[in-house]
Amino acid sequence: MSFGDLGLNKELTDKLSSSGIMEPTDVQKQAVPALLTGQDGVLVSPTGTGKTLAYLLPLLQQIDGTRRETQAVVLAPTQELAMQIMREAETYGAPLGIKATALIGGASLARQLERMKSHPALVVGTPGRVREVASTRKLSLHKVSHVVVDETDRIFSLGGRSDVENMLRKCSPERQTVFVSATRSDAMKDAERKWLKDPWIADVSGDQAGSGLSSTLQHWYFLTDRREKIDLVRRLIRHMKPSSALLFVNDTEKIGELLAKLRYEGFSVDALYGDTPGRERGQVMQRFRKGRTSLLIATDVAARGLDIPGMPVIIQFEPALDADHYVHRAGRTARMGLEGTSITLIAHQERFIVDKLEKQLNINIVPKTLYQGRIVSPEQMEDRRPVRQEKPPVESDGSAGSPAQAVQARSIKRKQPGKAAPSAAPAKKAANPPKVKQDRQRDRKNKGAPRWLKEKRETPPADKS
């Protein structure tokens, strides 16, 4: 099946071909025809399966680039994900003459307001900044007929929910609304019942029973002491030599220590956290995408929606807080059918977290360890250890024999005449005679004393008789 068979026009199919994308993915096969009908929808698919193009291509085909008004809004929870969507919108919107503008928190509001004067047909942004621009009346929402909320579960489970709902109330009542996510949380289901009308549901959950994770993803964990985790990261990176890797932390306070120690070890490493300013964030991501830095330390909020093509491994310095966080961490690798590895470092008291994640996500997280410069399972490590062989007992004449023969030989040797049997216990040393004790006491007393005092002490007292 080709993209043309799905109902996309020639401008879009030609652009896809020139970009090297010849066949649609499973999620695109389901979503594109349904979205072209204008019906509300729910799109659930593992990360890295082509969800962005699955909703963006039919959205671009439905809006009119000649109209000087905003017709569609795409919302994303993070700056990086919004910029990723924006790049795709510019690439595939250009052949259709569709202008797109990004409204992203952390960037210059004045510049964004200036861009809105061109009346872009498509706006891509974060919920807070879109609400802020709409409040200035530079963005007219009542004519918006298409709304897509990417990473819906994240937005409605945490921050951004009130901003999204406020925007939906002001958009056209005849709009098409689409919720997109890798996982379908209870908060997302509540939002579906509230805001969607008879939606179609495309649930392409892959081979791992709806976990939202790719079937080409390996899951490992390493058991180690907390104080040894940084050294283990160093050893893993040295051994695996990945072209790029993400290192996840739960607490931003650990980022400084990790940066300092890994840079001291000679690694090219940067950090990304929730409060990173927009300009600095862009510079960090540019260095990472171009390979100038091979290791990126990030929090869950900062890494939401990161799309680094071909990233082979992610390392969770601390285990994910819950199954949802694990899915979005591990989903940064093994994208678009490629293989990848998710590594979790856990302390002994955190072992139960692995069991919990395995049950909730229906996955198998395999124990691994570094042994003699290789990554092996604990069972393989036991098999590789050399077996200690007991030396056979040696008889009195130097030849090997059985233990019974050795005992007999030792017994005969003891009974040979001319040799005294060893005593049962060594005799105690004789006590020092009184004269020796007195001399030692005098020497200790005279140590450090002046010569006249030593002579006085050594001279025997005169006989008074």
C-alpha positions, 0 to 999 in steps of 0.5 A, a space after each residue: 500500500 502506498 501513501 496515494 492509496 491512503 488518499 493523500 494528494 500528489 504534492 504530499 506523496 511526491 514530497 514523501 518520496 523525495 524524503 525517502 519515505 516510500 511506504 506508510 507504517 501501520 499507524 499511518 495506514 489506520 490514521 490517515 484515511 480516518 482523519 481525512 474524513 474529518 472525524 474526531 479520533 484517538 491515536 495510540 501507538 508506540 513511540 517511533 512508529 510515525 505518529 507525527 506524520 500520521 496526523 500531520 499529513 491529513 491535517 495539512 491536506 484539509 486546511 487551505 493555505 490561501 485563507 489568511 486565518 489560522 485554521 489548525 492548532 497542534 499542541 505539544 507538552 514540551 518545547 522540543 516536541 513542538 519544534 520537532 512537529 514544527 520542522 515536519 509542518 514546514 517540510 510538508 506544508 511548503 508544497 501546499 503553500 501552507 504557512 506554519 508558526 511556532 508559539 513556544 514557551 521560553 522563546 521571545 514572545 515579541 517575535 512570535 507576536 510579530 509572526 502572527 501578523 502573517 496570519 499562518 494557517 497552522 500554529 504549533 505550540 505549547 499550551 501555555 504560550 498558545 493561551 498567552 498569545 490568544 489572550 492578546 487577540 493575535 490568535 483568533 481561536 473561534 475559526 480554528 477547525 482542527 485541533 491535535 493534542 500530542 502526548 495527550 496523556 502527559 498533558 492531561 495527567 500533569 500540567 497544561 490541562 486547564 490551558 488545553 481545555 480553555 482553548 478547546 472551549 474557544 475553538 469552533 464547535 464543528 472542529 475536528 479534535 484528535 488526541 495522540 499518545 503512546 499510552 492511554 491513561 485514565 486521565 486521557 480516557 476522561 478527556 476523550 469522553 468530555 471533548 470528543 464526538 464519536 471518535 474512531 480509535 486507532 490502537 497500534 500497540 505493537 507486540 508488547 500487549 499495549 505497553 506502548 513500547 516497540 517489540 524491537 526494544 531490549 530491556 536490561 537492568 544492572 544491580 549496583 550500589 548507589 555510590 557505584 552508579 556513576 562508575 558503572 555509567 562510565 564503564 557501560 559507555 566505554 564498553 558499548 561505544 554508542 553513537 549517542 545515548 540519553 542518561 535519565 535522572 529523576 532529580 535535577 540536583 544530580 545533574 551537576 555532579 554527573 556533568 562534572 564527573 563524566 566530563 572529568 572522565 573525558 566524555 562529551 556530555 551536555 544536560 537538559 532539564 525542565 527549566 533550560 532556557 529556550 536558546 540554550 536548549 536549542 544549542 544543546 540539542 543542535 550539538 547533540 543532533 550533530 554528534 558534537 556531544 554523544 551523551 545527554 543527561 536529561 530529566 523526564 520533562 526535558 526529554 519528552 518528545 525527543 526524537 533522535 534518529 537511530 539512538 541505540 541506547 538509553 540509560 536510566 540512572 535512576 528507575 522510572 517513577 512509574 510505568 508511564 515514565 518508563 514508556 516515554 524514556 525507553 521510547 527514545 530508542 528503537 524507533 521506526 523498527 530499529 533495534 535499541 536497548 533500555 538500561 536501568 541502574 538499580 540499587 538493591 533496595 530498588 529491585 522491587 521496582 523492576 518487578 512492578 514495571 514488568 507486571 504493569 507493562 508485560 515486558 521482561 527486564 533482563 538482569 545483566 552485569 559487566 564481567 571481564 569487560 563483557 556484558 553478560 547475564 549472572 548465569 553466564 558469569 557463574 559458568 565462566 568462573 574457573 572451577 577450583 580443583 582439589 589437589 590429591 593428597 601426596 604420600 610420604 614417597 611423593 606419589 599421589 594416593 587416597 586420603 586414607 592412604 595419606 593418613 596412614 602414611 602420616 601415622 607410620 611416619 610419627 612412629 619411626 624410632 629416633 624421632 621425638 614426638 612433638 609435644 602437645 603444647 609449647 612450654 611457657 617461657 620462664 618468667 624474668 628473674 627479679 634482677 632483670 626486672 629491676 634493671 629494666 625498670 631503672 633503664 626506663 626511669 633514667 631514659 631522658 634524665 640528666 646525667 647527674 640524676 642518672 649517676 645518683 640513681 646508679 650509685 648505691 646508698 652509703 651504709 649508715 652503719 
